[in-house]
């Protein structure tokens, strides 16, 4: 996780730093449904490149938003899920969903 001195003074800027990309928000959306494997996430986010997905997942893990669980199997299996901190972002995603629905009704 980032240290407090590494974060912007503005809380909105901090939130955007952690989840402010299109892909991170869509990854979060999926992880609220269930745990996902890398290939499943990549298939569900049809336009994301492997590099962007990898970088996004690594950043979210480093920020304490998601867990990466490696299962000792052959072949190895890795799953991504939300941490307790990540789960606290649910109201943010709910608000975005609600706003998006309202916007589509009024366009």
N, C-alpha and C positions, 0 to 999 in steps of 0.2 A: 504494500500500500504506500501511497505517497505520504510524505511527512507534511505536517501542517504548514511549515514554512515554504513548501513547494507549491502550495495552492494559492489561487488568486484571492484577494480580499473580498471580492464580490461573490456571494453564494450562488447567484445565477450563473456566473462565469465558471464557478467550480463545477456545478452540475453539468454544464455544457462541455466542459473539459472531459468529464467522465463518460457521458453518454451522448454527446452532441453530434454524432455522425448518423447518417441515414442507416448504415449497416448495423451499428451497435443497437439502435432502437429496434430494428427488425429482428435481430438476434434475441434481444430481451423479450420481444413479443412472443417468439417461438418458445423460449425457455420458461415462460409462464405457463405453458401448456404441459410440458413434461421435459425430461432429460433427452438430449439429442446427441447422436454421434456426429462426427465431423462431416462425413459424406451426406448424411441426412440433411444437415443444416445447409450444406452447399447446394443440394438439389432443391430445397425449399426456397432458397434465395437465388433464383435462376440467373441473375446477372452478376452475381458477386464472383470475383476471381478467387482462386485458392490463396493467393498471397494476401489479399485484403481480408479474407475470412480468418486466416491464420493470425495476421497482425491484430485484428480486432479482438479475437478470442484471447490472445496473449495479454493485450492491454487490459481487457476486462478482468482477467484473472489477477494480474498484477495490482489492479485497483480494488480487489476484494469483492467484486460484483458476481463473479461466477466461480464455480469449482470445476476443476479438470480431474476426473477420476480415471486412473489407468487400471484396468482389470488384468490380472495375471493369467491370461489365456493364450492359446495358440490358435489362430493368430491373435495378436494383442487387440484389445478393445479399449477405446477411450470414449468417455461420455462427459458431456458438459451439462451443468445444472446451475441453478441460482444459489447463491449463498443467502444467509439470513439478511445481510445488508442489501443484496440484490433484490430480494423480495419486497423490501420497503419502497421500491420504485413503482410498484403496482398502481398507486394513485396517479402517478405521472402519466403512465401509459393509458390508464382509463380516461384521464382528462384529454389526452391527445385523440383517443378514439372518439370520444363524445364530440370534440370540436370538429374533427374530420367529418363525422356524420352530419352535424349541423351545417357545415360549409357546403357539403354536397347537396343538401336540401335547398339551400338558398342561392345556388349559382344558376 
